[in-house]
Amino acid sequence: MKESTVPKLYFYAKKGLVNRKEAVEYAKENFKNATFHYLGKGKHLLTESHPKQMSAEFNQWFIQLNKQAIQNKK
């Protein structure tokens, strides 16, 4: 992930079972071209505890990527 230029969207939450604090800190330091979004308190599966918030953030992120791609083609 340190060398990858592929855009990444990383969701994390407080008390996350999969993405513990150490994993998030590592990702923030080492993932190139990543956007991080804190969801607040979470459960085991963030898609179950924050579906609307994750969908909205993904949509905004994806729209921004498309805008950047269009700008880069000009």
N, CA, C, O and CB atoms as a CASP TS submission, in Angstrom:
PFRMAT TS
TARGET T0000
AUTHOR 0000-0000-0000
METHOD Language model
MODEL 1
PARENT N/A
ATOM      1  N   MET     1       0.809  -1.197   0.000  1.00  0.00           N
ATOM      2  CA  MET     1       0.000   0.000   0.000  1.00  0.00           C
ATOM      3  C   MET     1       0.859   1.271   0.000  1.00  0.00           C
ATOM      4  O   MET     1       0.384   2.350  -0.354  1.00  0.00           O
ATOM      5  CB  MET     1      -0.924  -0.007   1.198  1.00  0.00           C
ATOM      6  N   LYS     2       2.099   1.133   0.392  1.00  0.00           N
ATOM      7  CA  LYS     2       2.971   2.312   0.425  1.00  0.00           C
ATOM      8  C   LYS     2       3.240   2.864  -0.966  1.00  0.00           C
ATOM      9  O   LYS     2       3.426   4.070  -1.131  1.00  0.00           O
ATOM     10  CB  LYS     2       4.286   1.972   1.100  1.00  0.00           C
ATOM     11  N   GLU     3       3.261   1.997  -1.961  1.00  0.00           N
ATOM     12  CA  GLU     3       3.595   2.414  -3.320  1.00  0.00           C
ATOM     13  C   GLU     3       2.374   2.556  -4.220  1.00  0.00           C
ATOM     14  O   GLU     3       2.469   3.155  -5.290  1.00  0.00           O
ATOM     15  CB  GLU     3       4.550   1.432  -3.929  1.00  0.00           C
ATOM     16  N   SER     4       1.255   2.028  -3.816  1.00  0.00           N
ATOM     17  CA  SER     4       0.061   2.012  -4.659  1.00  0.00           C
ATOM     18  C   SER     4      -0.504   3.412  -4.855  1.00  0.00           C
ATOM     19  O   SER     4      -0.678   4.168  -3.899  1.00  0.00           O
ATOM     20  CB  SER     4      -1.001   1.105  -4.054  1.00  0.00           C
ATOM     21  N   THR     5      -0.787   3.739  -6.106  1.00  0.00           N
ATOM     22  CA  THR     5      -1.407   5.029  -6.404  1.00  0.00           C
ATOM     23  C   THR     5      -2.923   4.902  -6.551  1.00  0.00           C
ATOM     24  O   THR     5      -3.610   5.888  -6.816  1.00  0.00           O
ATOM     25  CB  THR     5      -0.807   5.621  -7.679  1.00  0.00           C
ATOM     26  N   VAL     6      -3.435   3.697  -6.380  1.00  0.00           N
ATOM     27  CA  VAL     6      -4.879   3.467  -6.474  1.00  0.00           C
ATOM     28  C   VAL     6      -5.566   4.181  -5.310  1.00  0.00           C
ATOM     29  O   VAL     6      -5.170   3.992  -4.160  1.00  0.00           O
ATOM     30  CB  VAL     6      -5.211   1.935  -6.463  1.00  0.00           C
ATOM     31  N   PRO     7      -6.577   4.991  -5.581  1.00  0.00           N
ATOM     32  CA  PRO     7      -7.290   5.685  -4.502  1.00  0.00           C
ATOM     33  C   PRO     7      -7.968   4.690  -3.562  1.00  0.00           C
ATOM     34  O   PRO     7      -8.513   3.674  -3.993  1.00  0.00           O
ATOM     35  CB  PRO     7      -8.333   6.654  -5.084  1.00  0.00           C
ATOM     36  N   LYS     8      -7.921   5.007  -2.273  1.00  0.00           N
ATOM     37  CA  LYS     8      -8.507   4.139  -1.259  1.00  0.00           C
ATOM     38  C   LYS     8      -9.370   4.968  -0.313  1.00  0.00           C
ATOM     39  O   LYS     8      -9.025   6.100   0.029  1.00  0.00           O
ATOM     40  CB  LYS     8      -7.405   3.385  -0.474  1.00  0.00           C
ATOM     41  N   LEU     9     -10.481   4.399   0.100  1.00  0.00           N
ATOM     42  CA  LEU     9     -11.347   5.022   1.092  1.00  0.00           C
ATOM     43  C   LEU     9     -11.384   4.093   2.290  1.00  0.00           C
ATOM     44  O   LEU     9     -11.795   2.938   2.174  1.00  0.00           O
ATOM     45  CB  LEU     9     -12.792   5.294   0.526  1.00  0.00           C
ATOM     46  N   TYR    10     -10.959   4.588   3.430  1.00  0.00           N
ATOM     47  CA  TYR    10     -10.792   3.768   4.632  1.00  0.00           C
ATOM     48  C   TYR    10     -11.764   4.258   5.697  1.00  0.00           C
ATOM     49  O   TYR    10     -11.642   5.377   6.195  1.00  0.00           O
ATOM     50  CB  TYR    10      -9.320   3.820   5.155  1.00  0.00           C
ATOM     51  N   PHE    11     -12.719   3.419   6.035  1.00  0.00           N
ATOM     52  CA  PHE    11     -13.667   3.730   7.105  1.00  0.00           C
ATOM     53  C   PHE    11     -13.179   3.099   8.402  1.00  0.00           C
ATOM     54  O   PHE    11     -12.668   1.979   8.406  1.00  0.00           O
ATOM     55  CB  PHE    11     -15.098   3.227   6.750  1.00  0.00           C
ATOM     56  N   TYR    12     -13.340   3.824   9.494  1.00  0.00           N
ATOM     57  CA  TYR    12     -13.002   3.252  10.795  1.00  0.00           C
ATOM     58  C   TYR    12     -13.917   3.842  11.854  1.00  0.00           C
ATOM     59  O   TYR    12     -14.544   4.883  11.654  1.00  0.00           O
ATOM     60  CB  TYR    12     -11.514   3.510  11.149  1.00  0.00           C
ATOM     61  N   ALA    13     -13.978   3.145  12.996  1.00  0.00           N
ATOM     62  CA  ALA    13     -14.870   3.564  14.071  1.00  0.00           C
ATOM     63  C   ALA    13     -14.223   3.286  15.422  1.00  0.00           C
ATOM     64  O   ALA    13     -13.269   2.515  15.529  1.00  0.00           O
ATOM     65  CB  ALA    13     -16.232   2.845  13.964  1.00  0.00           C
ATOM     66  N   LYS    14     -14.757   3.922  16.434  1.00  0.00           N
ATOM     67  CA  LYS    14     -14.295   3.683  17.797  1.00  0.00           C
ATOM     68  C   LYS    14     -14.762   2.297  18.224  1.00  0.00           C
ATOM     69  O   LYS    14     -15.904   1.908  17.982  1.00  0.00           O
ATOM     70  CB  LYS    14     -14.821   4.783  18.778  1.00  0.00           C
ATOM     71  N   LYS    15     -13.882   1.579  18.845  1.00  0.00           N
ATOM     72  CA  LYS    15     -14.139   0.210  19.282  1.00  0.00           C
ATOM     73  C   LYS    15     -14.304  -0.730  18.094  1.00  0.00           C
ATOM     74  O   LYS    15     -14.990  -1.748  18.194  1.00  0.00           O
ATOM     75  CB  LYS    15     -15.383   0.160  20.164  1.00  0.00           C
ATOM     76  N   GLY    16     -13.688  -0.397  16.994  1.00  0.00           N
ATOM     77  CA  GLY    16     -13.785  -1.265  15.824  1.00  0.00           C
ATOM     78  C   GLY    16     -13.096  -2.595  16.075  1.00  0.00           C
ATOM     79  O   GLY    16     -11.968  -2.633  16.567  1.00  0.00           O
ATOM     80  N   LEU    17     -13.762  -3.668  15.744  1.00  0.00           N
ATOM     81  CA  LEU    17     -13.196  -4.991  15.962  1.00  0.00           C
ATOM     82  C   LEU    17     -12.135  -5.315  14.915  1.00  0.00           C
ATOM     83  O   LEU    17     -11.084  -5.867  15.240  1.00  0.00           O
ATOM     84  CB  LEU    17     -14.298  -6.049  15.941  1.00  0.00           C
ATOM     85  N   VAL    18     -12.407  -4.975  13.677  1.00  0.00           N
ATOM     86  CA  VAL    18     -11.471  -5.284  12.597  1.00  0.00           C
ATOM     87  C   VAL    18     -10.373  -4.229  12.508  1.00  0.00           C
ATOM     88  O   VAL    18      -9.196  -4.567  12.388  1.00  0.00           O
ATOM     89  CB  VAL    18     -12.212  -5.388  11.259  1.00  0.00           C
ATOM     90  N   ASN    19     -10.746  -2.973  12.566  1.00  0.00           N
ATOM     91  CA  ASN    19      -9.789  -1.874  12.424  1.00  0.00           C
ATOM     92  C   ASN    19      -9.478  -1.254  13.780  1.00  0.00           C
ATOM     93  O   ASN    19     -10.017  -0.208  14.140  1.00  0.00           O
ATOM     94  CB  ASN    19     -10.332  -0.802  11.464  1.00  0.00           C
ATOM     95  N   ARG    20      -8.628  -1.899  14.500  1.00  0.00           N
ATOM     96  CA  ARG    20      -8.229  -1.379  15.810  1.00  0.00           C
ATOM     97  C   ARG    20      -7.384  -0.115  15.637  1.00  0.00           C
ATOM     98  O   ARG    20      -6.890   0.177  14.548  1.00  0.00           O
ATOM     99  CB  ARG    20      -7.442  -2.451  16.610  1.00  0.00           C
ATOM    100  N   LYS    21      -7.233   0.618  16.726  1.00  0.00           N
ATOM    101  CA  LYS    21      -6.518   1.897  16.709  1.00  0.00           C
ATOM    102  C   LYS    21      -5.140   1.769  16.057  1.00  0.00           C
ATOM    103  O   LYS    21      -4.749   2.618  15.256  1.00  0.00           O
ATOM    104  CB  LYS    21      -6.370   2.435  18.134  1.00  0.00           C
ATOM    105  N   GLU    22      -4.415   0.721  16.396  1.00  0.00           N
ATOM    106  CA  GLU    22      -3.071   0.532  15.849  1.00  0.00           C
ATOM    107  C   GLU    22      -3.106   0.343  14.335  1.00  0.00           C
ATOM    108  O   GLU    22      -2.234   0.841  13.621  1.00  0.00           O
ATOM    109  CB  GLU    22      -2.394  -0.670  16.509  1.00  0.00           C
ATOM    110  N   ALA    23      -4.116  -0.379  13.847  1.00  0.00           N
ATOM    111  CA  ALA    23      -4.239  -0.614  12.406  1.00  0.00           C
ATOM    112  C   ALA    23      -4.546   0.684  11.668  1.00  0.00           C
ATOM    113  O   ALA    23      -4.015   0.932  10.585  1.00  0.00           O
ATOM    114  CB  ALA    23      -5.334  -1.656  12.121  1.00  0.00           C
ATOM    115  N   VAL    24      -5.403   1.505  12.256  1.00  0.00           N
ATOM    116  CA  VAL    24      -5.752   2.786  11.639  1.00  0.00           C
ATOM    117  C   VAL    24      -4.530   3.699  11.608  1.00  0.00           C
ATOM    118  O   VAL    24      -4.259   4.339  10.592  1.00  0.00           O
ATOM    119  CB  VAL    24      -6.916   3.466  12.405  1.00  0.00           C
ATOM    120  N   GLU    25      -3.798   3.761  12.708  1.00  0.00           N
ATOM    121  CA  GLU    25      -2.592   4.592  12.753  1.00  0.00           C
ATOM    122  C   GLU    25      -1.570   4.126  11.716  1.00  0.00           C
ATOM    123  O   GLU    25      -0.949   4.944  11.038  1.00  0.00           O
ATOM    124  CB  GLU    25      -1.970   4.560  14.161  1.00  0.00           C
ATOM    125  N   TYR    26      -1.402   2.816  11.597  1.00  0.00           N
ATOM    126  CA  TYR    26      -0.479   2.277  10.598  1.00  0.00           C
ATOM    127  C   TYR    26      -0.921   2.683   9.194  1.00  0.00           C
ATOM    128  O   TYR    26      -0.114   3.130   8.379  1.00  0.00           O
ATOM    129  CB  TYR    26      -0.392   0.739  10.711  1.00  0.00           C
ATOM    130  N   ALA    27      -2.203   2.521   8.931  1.00  0.00           N
ATOM    131  CA  ALA    27      -2.731   2.862   7.605  1.00  0.00           C
ATOM    132  C   ALA    27      -2.526   4.341   7.302  1.00  0.00           C
ATOM    133  O   ALA    27      -2.124   4.697   6.194  1.00  0.00           O
ATOM    134  CB  ALA    27      -4.224   2.508   7.512  1.00  0.00           C
ATOM    135  N   LYS    28      -2.798   5.199   8.271  1.00  0.00           N
ATOM    136  CA  LYS    28      -2.628   6.638   8.046  1.00  0.00           C
ATOM    137  C   LYS    28      -1.184   6.990   7.724  1.00  0.00           C
ATOM    138  O   LYS    28      -0.924   7.907   6.945  1.00  0.00           O
ATOM    139  CB  LYS    28      -3.089   7.422   9.269  1.00  0.00           C
ATOM    140  N   GLU    29      -0.255   6.274   8.315  1.00  0.00           N
ATOM    141  CA  GLU    29       1.164   6.548   8.087  1.00  0.00           C
ATOM    142  C   GLU    29       1.690   5.909   6.801  1.00  0.00           C
ATOM    143  O   GLU    29       2.656   6.398   6.217  1.00  0.00           O
ATOM    144  CB  GLU    29       1.975   6.056   9.266  1.00  0.00           C
ATOM    145  N   ASN    30       1.063   4.825   6.361  1.00  0.00           N
ATOM    146  CA  ASN    30       1.657   4.030   5.291  1.00  0.00           C
ATOM    147  C   ASN    30       0.846   3.890   4.013  1.00  0.00           C
ATOM    148  O   ASN    30       1.404   3.496   2.989  1.00  0.00           O
ATOM    149  CB  ASN    30       1.929   2.706   5.799  1.00  0.00           C
ATOM    150  N   PHE    31      -0.423   4.188   4.027  1.00  0.00           N
ATOM    151  CA  PHE    31      -1.233   4.018   2.822  1.00  0.00           C
ATOM    152  C   PHE    31      -1.149   5.278   1.972  1.00  0.00           C
ATOM    153  O   PHE    31      -1.526   6.366   2.407  1.00  0.00           O
ATOM    154  CB  PHE    31      -2.708   3.700   3.184  1.00  0.00           C
ATOM    155  N   LYS    32      -0.655   5.112   0.774  1.00  0.00           N
ATOM    156  CA  LYS    32      -0.538   6.224  -0.160  1.00  0.00           C
ATOM    157  C   LYS    32      -1.884   6.440  -0.845  1.00  0.00           C
ATOM    158  O   LYS    32      -2.579   5.479  -1.174  1.00  0.00           O
ATOM    159  CB  LYS    32       0.583   5.959  -1.207  1.00  0.00           C
ATOM    160  N   ASN    33      -2.247   7.690  -1.057  1.00  0.00           N
ATOM    161  CA  ASN    33      -3.462   8.056  -1.777  1.00  0.00           C
ATOM    162  C   ASN    33      -4.719   7.507  -1.094  1.00  0.00           C
ATOM    163  O   ASN    33      -5.597   6.945  -1.749  1.00  0.00           O
ATOM    164  CB  ASN    33      -3.389   7.550  -3.213  1.00  0.00           C
ATOM    165  N   ALA    34      -4.794   7.673   0.210  1.00  0.00           N
ATOM    166  CA  ALA    34      -5.937   7.168   0.973  1.00  0.00           C
ATOM    167  C   ALA    34      -6.696   8.312   1.632  1.00  0.00           C
ATOM    168  O   ALA    34      -6.112   9.301   2.076  1.00  0.00           O
ATOM    169  CB  ALA    34      -5.474   6.160   2.036  1.00  0.00           C
ATOM    170  N   THR    35      -8.000   8.150   1.682  1.00  0.00           N
ATOM    171  CA  THR    35      -8.884   9.070   2.382  1.00  0.00           C
ATOM    172  C   THR    35      -9.458   8.313   3.570  1.00  0.00           C
ATOM    173  O   THR    35      -9.945   7.193   3.419  1.00  0.00           O
ATOM    174  CB  THR    35     -10.022   9.624   1.440  1.00  0.00           C
ATOM    175  N   PHE    36      -9.403   8.916   4.745  1.00  0.00           N
ATOM    176  CA  PHE    36      -9.873   8.256   5.959  1.00  0.00           C
ATOM    177  C   PHE    36     -11.136   8.941   6.456  1.00  0.00           C
ATOM    178  O   PHE    36     -11.238  10.168   6.462  1.00  0.00           O
ATOM    179  CB  PHE    36      -8.781   8.268   7.053  1.00  0.00           C
ATOM    180  N   HIS    37     -12.095   8.120   6.873  1.00  0.00           N
ATOM    181  CA  HIS    37     -13.358   8.670   7.361  1.00  0.00           C
ATOM    182  C   HIS    37     -13.738   7.983   8.669  1.00  0.00           C
ATOM    183  O   HIS    37     -13.948   6.771   8.719  1.00  0.00           O
ATOM    184  CB  HIS    37     -14.485   8.499   6.304  1.00  0.00           C
ATOM    185  N   TYR    38     -13.821   8.788   9.724  1.00  0.00           N
ATOM    186  CA  TYR    38     -14.208   8.290  11.046  1.00  0.00           C
ATOM    187  C   TYR    38     -15.726   8.275  11.151  1.00  0.00           C
ATOM    188  O   TYR    38     -16.377   9.277  10.854  1.00  0.00           O
ATOM    189  CB  TYR    38     -13.589   9.161  12.176  1.00  0.00           C
ATOM    190  N   LEU    39     -16.293   7.156  11.567  1.00  0.00           N
ATOM    191  CA  LEU    39     -17.741   6.982  11.625  1.00  0.00           C
ATOM    192  C   LEU    39     -18.335   7.164  13.019  1.00  0.00           C
ATOM    193  O   LEU    39     -19.558   7.166  13.166  1.00  0.00           O
ATOM    194  CB  LEU    39     -18.095   5.628  11.117  1.00  0.00           C
ATOM    195  N   GLY    40     -17.511   7.316  14.029  1.00  0.00           N
ATOM    196  CA  GLY    40     -18.030   7.385  15.402  1.00  0.00           C
ATOM    197  C   GLY    40     -17.968   6.000  16.028  1.00  0.00           C
ATOM    198  O   GLY    40     -17.074   5.214  15.713  1.00  0.00           O
ATOM    199  N   LYS    41     -18.901   5.699  16.903  1.00  0.00           N
ATOM    200  CA  LYS    41     -18.925   4.379  17.530  1.00  0.00           C
ATOM    201  C   LYS    41     -19.374   3.341  16.512  1.00  0.00           C
ATOM    202  O   LYS    41     -20.285   3.576  15.719  1.00  0.00           O
ATOM    203  CB  LYS    41     -19.857   4.368  18.768  1.00  0.00           C
ATOM    204  N   GLY    42     -18.721   2.203  16.553  1.00  0.00           N
ATOM    205  CA  GLY    42     -19.054   1.159  15.599  1.00  0.00           C
ATOM    206  C   GLY    42     -19.203  -0.195  16.252  1.00  0.00           C
ATOM    207  O   GLY    42     -18.858  -0.397  17.417  1.00  0.00           O
ATOM    208  N   LYS    43     -19.724  -1.112  15.469  1.00  0.00           N
ATOM    209  CA  LYS    43     -19.860  -2.499  15.899  1.00  0.00           C
ATOM    210  C   LYS    43     -18.948  -3.344  15.031  1.00  0.00           C
ATOM    211  O   LYS    43     -18.045  -2.826  14.375  1.00  0.00           O
ATOM    212  CB  LYS    43     -21.344  -2.989  15.808  1.00  0.00           C
ATOM    213  N   HIS    44     -19.184  -4.631  15.029  1.00  0.00           N
ATOM    214  CA  HIS    44     -18.326  -5.549  14.274  1.00  0.00           C
ATOM    215  C   HIS    44     -18.311  -5.210  12.784  1.00  0.00           C
ATOM    216  O   HIS    44     -17.241  -5.093  12.187  1.00  0.00           O
ATOM    217  CB  HIS    44     -18.792  -6.990  14.474  1.00  0.00           C
ATOM    218  N   LEU    45     -19.478  -5.055  12.189  1.00  0.00           N
ATOM    219  CA  LEU    45     -19.564  -4.722  10.768  1.00  0.00           C
ATOM    220  C   LEU    45     -20.053  -3.289  10.612  1.00  0.00           C
ATOM    221  O   LEU    45     -21.209  -2.984  10.906  1.00  0.00           O
ATOM    222  CB  LEU    45     -20.505  -5.705  10.023  1.00  0.00           C
ATOM    223  N   LEU    46     -19.184  -2.428  10.154  1.00  0.00           N
ATOM    224  CA  LEU    46     -19.531  -1.011  10.041  1.00  0.00           C
ATOM    225  C   LEU    46     -20.637  -0.770   9.033  1.00  0.00           C
ATOM    226  O   LEU    46     -21.395   0.192   9.166  1.00  0.00           O
ATOM    227  CB  LEU    46     -18.312  -0.206   9.657  1.00  0.00           C
ATOM    228  N   THR    47     -20.743  -1.624   8.028  1.00  0.00           N
ATOM    229  CA  THR    47     -21.816  -1.461   7.045  1.00  0.00           C
ATOM    230  C   THR    47     -23.189  -1.684   7.665  1.00  0.00           C
ATOM    231  O   THR    47     -24.192  -1.199   7.141  1.00  0.00           O
ATOM    232  CB  THR    47     -21.613  -2.422   5.882  1.00  0.00           C
ATOM    233  N   GLU    48     -23.243  -2.411   8.770  1.00  0.00           N
ATOM    234  CA  GLU    48     -24.520  -2.621   9.458  1.00  0.00           C
ATOM    235  C   GLU    48     -24.833  -1.487  10.424  1.00  0.00           C
ATOM    236  O   GLU    48     -25.994  -1.112  10.583  1.00  0.00           O
ATOM    237  CB  GLU    48     -24.503  -3.947  10.207  1.00  0.00           C
ATOM    238  N   SER    49     -23.825  -0.947  11.061  1.00  0.00           N
ATOM    239  CA  SER    49     -24.075   0.109  12.051  1.00  0.00           C
ATOM    240  C   SER    49     -24.102   1.508  11.439  1.00  0.00           C
ATOM    241  O   SER    49     -24.642   2.429  12.052  1.00  0.00           O
ATOM    242  CB  SER    49     -23.018   0.056  13.131  1.00  0.00           C
ATOM    243  N   HIS    50     -23.533   1.690  10.248  1.00  0.00           N
ATOM    244  CA  HIS    50     -23.475   3.016   9.614  1.00  0.00           C
ATOM    245  C   HIS    50     -23.740   2.958   8.106  1.00  0.00           C
ATOM    246  O   HIS    50     -22.973   3.544   7.342  1.00  0.00           O
ATOM    247  CB  HIS    50     -22.111   3.652   9.866  1.00  0.00           C
ATOM    248  N   PRO    51     -24.779   2.284   7.654  1.00  0.00           N
ATOM    249  CA  PRO    51     -24.963   2.129   6.204  1.00  0.00           C
ATOM    250  C   PRO    51     -25.185   3.442   5.455  1.00  0.00           C
ATOM    251  O   PRO    51     -24.608   3.647   4.387  1.00  0.00           O
ATOM    252  CB  PRO    51     -26.124   1.224   5.945  1.00  0.00           C
ATOM    253  N   LYS    52     -26.000   4.317   5.993  1.00  0.00           N
ATOM    254  CA  LYS    52     -26.291   5.578   5.292  1.00  0.00           C
ATOM    255  C   LYS    52     -25.078   6.493   5.268  1.00  0.00           C
ATOM    256  O   LYS    52     -24.777   7.108   4.245  1.00  0.00           O
ATOM    257  CB  LYS    52     -27.468   6.299   5.954  1.00  0.00           C
ATOM    258  N   GLN    53     -24.385   6.581   6.393  1.00  0.00           N
ATOM    259  CA  GLN    53     -23.202   7.436   6.476  1.00  0.00           C
ATOM    260  C   GLN    53     -22.111   6.936   5.525  1.00  0.00           C
ATOM    261  O   GLN    53     -21.456   7.731   4.851  1.00  0.00           O
ATOM    262  CB  GLN    53     -22.670   7.483   7.926  1.00  0.00           C
ATOM    263  N   MET    54     -21.923   5.623   5.477  1.00  0.00           N
ATOM    264  CA  MET    54     -20.902   5.067   4.592  1.00  0.00           C
ATOM    265  C   MET    54     -21.272   5.271   3.126  1.00  0.00           C
ATOM    266  O   MET    54     -20.413   5.592   2.305  1.00  0.00           O
ATOM    267  CB  MET    54     -20.702   3.577   4.880  1.00  0.00           C
ATOM    268  N   SER    55     -22.539   5.087   2.802  1.00  0.00           N
ATOM    269  CA  SER    55     -22.991   5.293   1.417  1.00  0.00           C
ATOM    270  C   SER    55     -22.799   6.737   0.986  1.00  0.00           C
ATOM    271  O   SER    55     -22.313   7.006  -0.112  1.00  0.00           O
ATOM    272  CB  SER    55     -24.465   4.898   1.266  1.00  0.00           C
ATOM    273  N   ALA    56     -23.178   7.652   1.846  1.00  0.00           N
ATOM    274  CA  ALA    56     -23.044   9.075   1.520  1.00  0.00           C
ATOM    275  C   ALA    56     -21.577   9.456   1.339  1.00  0.00           C
ATOM    276  O   ALA    56     -21.230  10.161   0.392  1.00  0.00           O
ATOM    277  CB  ALA    56     -23.684   9.942   2.618  1.00  0.00           C
ATOM    278  N   GLU    57     -20.723   8.995   2.237  1.00  0.00           N
ATOM    279  CA  GLU    57     -19.298   9.317   2.136  1.00  0.00           C
ATOM    280  C   GLU    57     -18.682   8.688   0.890  1.00  0.00           C
ATOM    281  O   GLU    57     -17.875   9.318   0.206  1.00  0.00           O
ATOM    282  CB  GLU    57     -18.550   8.842   3.391  1.00  0.00           C
ATOM    283  N   PHE    58     -19.062   7.452   0.598  1.00  0.00           N
ATOM    284  CA  PHE    58     -18.546   6.802  -0.610  1.00  0.00           C
ATOM    285  C   PHE    58     -18.960   7.583  -1.852  1.00  0.00           C
ATOM    286  O   PHE    58     -18.142   7.819  -2.742  1.00  0.00           O
ATOM    287  CB  PHE    58     -19.050   5.346  -0.703  1.00  0.00           C
ATOM    288  N   ASN    59     -20.216   7.981  -1.912  1.00  0.00           N
ATOM    289  CA  ASN    59     -20.697   8.733  -3.075  1.00  0.00           C
ATOM    290  C   ASN    59     -19.924  10.033  -3.256  1.00  0.00           C
ATOM    291  O   ASN    59     -19.539  10.365  -4.377  1.00  0.00           O
ATOM    292  CB  ASN    59     -22.189   9.032  -2.935  1.00  0.00           C
ATOM    293  N   GLN    60     -19.691  10.774  -2.177  1.00  0.00           N
ATOM    294  CA  GLN    60     -18.928  12.024  -2.260  1.00  0.00           C
ATOM    295  C   GLN    60     -17.495  11.752  -2.719  1.00  0.00           C
ATOM    296  O   GLN    60     -16.954  12.473  -3.558  1.00  0.00           O
ATOM    297  CB  GLN    60     -18.922  12.746  -0.894  1.00  0.00           C
ATOM    298  N   TRP    61     -16.897  10.719  -2.167  1.00  0.00           N
ATOM    299  CA  TRP    61     -15.522  10.352  -2.514  1.00  0.00           C
ATOM    300  C   TRP    61     -15.429   9.983  -3.993  1.00  0.00           C
ATOM    301  O   TRP    61     -14.507  10.411  -4.687  1.00  0.00           O
ATOM    302  CB  TRP    61     -15.034   9.178  -1.635  1.00  0.00           C
ATOM    303  N   PHE    62     -16.381   9.191  -4.469  1.00  0.00           N
ATOM    304  CA  PHE    62     -16.375   8.742  -5.859  1.00  0.00           C
ATOM    305  C   PHE    62     -16.599   9.905  -6.823  1.00  0.00           C
ATOM    306  O   PHE    62     -15.953   9.977  -7.868  1.00  0.00           O
ATOM    307  CB  PHE    62     -17.445   7.674  -6.072  1.00  0.00           C
ATOM    308  N   ILE    63     -17.493  10.798  -6.485  1.00  0.00           N
ATOM    309  CA  ILE    63     -17.728  11.986  -7.315  1.00  0.00           C
ATOM    310  C   ILE    63     -16.451  12.821  -7.410  1.00  0.00           C
ATOM    311  O   ILE    63     -16.096  13.301  -8.487  1.00  0.00           O
ATOM    312  CB  ILE    63     -18.888  12.841  -6.736  1.00  0.00           C
ATOM    313  N   GLN    64     -15.769  12.989  -6.287  1.00  0.00           N
ATOM    314  CA  GLN    64     -14.521  13.754  -6.275  1.00  0.00           C
ATOM    315  C   GLN    64     -13.458  13.084  -7.145  1.00  0.00           C
ATOM    316  O   GLN    64     -12.723  13.766  -7.860  1.00  0.00           O
ATOM    317  CB  GLN    64     -14.004  13.910  -4.836  1.00  0.00           C
ATOM    318  N   LEU    65     -13.373  11.763  -7.089  1.00  0.00           N
ATOM    319  CA  LEU    65     -12.414  11.046  -7.942  1.00  0.00           C
ATOM    320  C   LEU    65     -12.705  11.287  -9.417  1.00  0.00           C
ATOM    321  O   LEU    65     -11.789  11.500 -10.210  1.00  0.00           O
ATOM    322  CB  LEU    65     -12.449   9.539  -7.642  1.00  0.00           C
ATOM    323  N   ASN    66     -13.972  11.251  -9.777  1.00  0.00           N
ATOM    324  CA  ASN    66     -14.349  11.497 -11.171  1.00  0.00           C
ATOM    325  C   ASN    66     -14.004  12.914 -11.599  1.00  0.00           C
ATOM    326  O   ASN    66     -13.523  13.122 -12.713  1.00  0.00           O
ATOM    327  CB  ASN    66     -15.838  11.245 -11.371  1.00  0.00           C
ATOM    328  N   LYS    67     -14.241  13.886 -10.735  1.00  0.00           N
ATOM    329  CA  LYS    67     -13.886  15.271 -11.055  1.00  0.00           C
ATOM    330  C   LYS    67     -12.385  15.406 -11.275  1.00  0.00           C
ATOM    331  O   LYS    67     -11.947  16.082 -12.206  1.00  0.00           O
ATOM    332  CB  LYS    67     -14.343  16.219  -9.934  1.00  0.00           C
ATOM    333  N   GLN    68     -11.600  14.764 -10.419  1.00  0.00           N
ATOM    334  CA  GLN    68     -10.148  14.811 -10.568  1.00  0.00           C
ATOM    335  C   GLN    68      -9.703  14.145 -11.862  1.00  0.00           C
ATOM    336  O   GLN    68      -8.798  14.637 -12.534  1.00  0.00           O
ATOM    337  CB  GLN    68      -9.469  14.142  -9.376  1.00  0.00           C
ATOM    338  N   ALA    69     -10.330  13.036 -12.212  1.00  0.00           N
ATOM    339  CA  ALA    69      -9.980  12.331 -13.446  1.00  0.00           C
ATOM    340  C   ALA    69     -10.277  13.193 -14.663  1.00  0.00           C
ATOM    341  O   ALA    69      -9.494  13.223 -15.612  1.00  0.00           O
ATOM    342  CB  ALA    69     -10.740  11.003 -13.542  1.00  0.00           C
ATOM    343  N   ILE    70     -11.395  13.886 -14.639  1.00  0.00           N
ATOM    344  CA  ILE    70     -11.756  14.775 -15.748  1.00  0.00           C
ATOM    345  C   ILE    70     -10.757  15.920 -15.853  1.00  0.00           C
ATOM    346  O   ILE    70     -10.330  16.276 -16.952  1.00  0.00           O
ATOM    347  CB  ILE    70     -13.188  15.328 -15.563  1.00  0.00           C
ATOM    348  N   GLN    71     -10.382  16.501 -14.709  1.00  0.00           N
ATOM    349  CA  GLN    71      -9.397  17.592 -14.706  1.00  0.00           C
ATOM    350  C   GLN    71      -8.053  17.120 -15.253  1.00  0.00           C
ATOM    351  O   GLN    71      -7.386  17.851 -15.986  1.00  0.00           O
ATOM    352  CB  GLN    71      -9.216  18.151 -13.283  1.00  0.00           C
ATOM    353  N   ASN    72      -7.660  15.908 -14.900  1.00  0.00           N
ATOM    354  CA  ASN    72      -6.365  15.379 -15.352  1.00  0.00           C
ATOM    355  C   ASN    72      -6.338  15.110 -16.847  1.00  0.00           C
ATOM    356  O   ASN    72      -5.264  15.098 -17.449  1.00  0.00           O
ATOM    357  CB  ASN    72      -6.035  14.104 -14.605  1.00  0.00           C
ATOM    358  N   LYS    73      -7.492  14.895 -17.455  1.00  0.00           N
ATOM    359  CA  LYS    73      -7.556  14.644 -18.901  1.00  0.00           C
ATOM    360  C   LYS    73      -7.451  15.927 -19.708  1.00  0.00           C
ATOM    361  O   LYS    73      -7.123  15.887 -20.894  1.00  0.00           O
ATOM    362  CB  LYS    73      -8.848  13.926 -19.254  1.00  0.00           C
ATOM    363  N   LYS    74      -7.723  17.060 -19.084  1.00  0.00           N
ATOM    364  CA  LYS    74      -7.689  18.346 -19.803  1.00  0.00           C
ATOM    365  C   LYS    74      -6.276  18.801 -20.044  1.00  0.00           C
ATOM    366  O   LYS    74      -6.061  19.860 -20.633  1.00  0.00           O
ATOM    367  CB  LYS    74      -8.443  19.417 -19.030  1.00  0.00           C
TER
END
